[in-house]
Amino acid sequence: MPLLEVKNLKKYFATQKAVDDISLSIEQGQIFGLLGPNGAGKTTLIRMITGIFYPDSGSIIFDGKPFDPANDIAKIGYMPEERGLYKKMKIGEQTLYLAQLKGLGKKEATEKIKQWFARFEMESWWNKKVEDLSKGMQQKLQFVTTVLHNPKLVILDEPFSGLDPVNSNLIKDEIFNLAKNGSTIIFSTHRMEQVEEICDHIVLVNRGQKILDGTVGQVKQDFKEDLYKIAFTENSVALEDNEVFSIKGATGNSIIVQKRDGRDNNEMLQYLLSKGILIESFNEILPSLNDIFIRQVEGTPLARRFQEID
Amino acid sequence: MLTLVKDDPKKLSESFETKGYDGYVVIPAHIMVDKTPGNISVKSNRTLGAIPEVQSKLNNIWNDIKYEELGIDMQKRETLTGSHLNVSAENLKDKNSDGTFAMIIGYAAGFLVYFILLIYGSQVMMGVMEEKTNRIAEVMVSSVKPFQLMLGKIVGIALVALTQFLLWIAFVFIIFNVSKAAVEANPSMGEMVANAQKVFGSVNMGLLLTLFAFYFLSGFFFYSSIYAAVGSAVNEDVREAQSLSFPITLIIIFAIFMLTIAMKDPTSPVAVWTSIIPFTSPIVMMARVAYGVPGTVPYWQLGLSMALLVASFLFMVWFAGKIYRTGILMYGKKPTWKEMIKWALRK
């Protein structure tokens, strides 16, 4: 049973169709990538899932029941892209306050905060003020406040922005941990290399509409161009286009070829073997998500125009 | 100071400054002959401000001359000027009311409400702006409703204001007790305290304090919710906030202007209506009730004023909440009041 199901969700603003009929389904324990260029409608979609906005139409099913913001937001942890904390407040007090807002008792919350602070080596921060922290440290603290109440659904909007590689890895490991322990994670970003590393399933949104939906592997398969990289043990192998593949490029002792329609890998290898060539490696080149993203989004205007909504 | 100098006016016009005078008055010689004073002008090289004093001094001298002329001696003059009629006010409905004291209390209460509205109202606005610019607003509204967040801010600052006032009251109470001990040691001050107590006894302090708490809180909710809406609509820029909140501040200042009018005549139509209309009632009604209920302010006026204020602060909190809901997550251009009202009317 999916943890979150969104059906035909629409949200129009005065001058824009921010979210225009989006449906998606997220299984429990999944790390779900919500991708899209700036202004695609990701934030609006997330705000509807977190109960900040009411959808104009469509439905949200959360944990098997229609989404009820009043009760369900305690089961959601949301780290917005535009995030911040009360700068003058002490870190310990503030974390406790935010946890209590999510319905945790004082004792339970204190315990959990201590655990998380220990894990992130933040114990000495308790009585410091937020304004004393660097941006990266604030980011870590923000992550802790987001996941502290053990939410069923964690929504992270650009969680790695401003983090150094060491802290990025720390957060990344925690994201995997959360998923392993049964939390579902929606991960919104436009940094594709992170998506490839982390996400199981992705959805690409552009101009308020869903244009791609699938697992990372599936999407790559769908967009592959049957390109292969073949390396040889000797230099300068003379090969020409043939009925099995065409040659797309050559560098040193390797070439890139495109398989012709209806052929399979064995035929390619057979052809190469029949030429008496010593093959060192044979790899399929799958497109990166970055390429797919650019290809899908390219051609649409970069900035969304304001439009009349009737 | 006037000094008598016998000199030629023409010469004097050149020499009065070197002799150390600011200016001079020429008394024409014919004045003692035909007894028609007419206009006398003070001549100076500067614009002098003390003309009324010069005039009254010269008239005193002129009076003395006339009294002498009419044969009225000092004794007769004293019987003439020494007897006066004293006029004091008595309120038939409320024997204890004291106009002067009511005026002082009225002014004090009105101004106190005025300061609370301005100072703590803009504190609400700054607080909301802080939440927006710190970007904690979106984190918060994923845990609580925007309306709750706004109301929390308003109630929180109202409690701060109340706490500060309680501290002041405690402070006054301590001063009062300390001075009472000092009075017991010093009998000459006993009279003063007795006077003060009589005056305090003339005003229904219990009612006044209750009404003060009511008007202060309701007025605060009314105005601070508008301030919260403004704070949610603007960005970091304090100038934006000032320009957008200027009309509100202007209304509050208008109310204090109405207060001064109401104090002169607390039963005039202007005083009555401004003490009923919610925009000005927290300040003006506070000033009027010091004159006595139901003597000066009939029950129906007080009741109508209170009911209207409660209804409108409830409406205003709801209305501001709708603006706040949109504004708090909106970054970019400063909206106009027209756009903000559009946000509020949208479903």
Interface residues (C-beta under 8 A of the other chain):
Chain A: R47 T50 G51 I52 I73 A74 I76 Y78 M79 P80 E82 R83 G84 L85 Y86 K87 L98 L101 K102 Q142 T145
Chain B: N134 R135 I136 E138 V139 M140 V141 S142 S143 V144 P146 L329 Y331
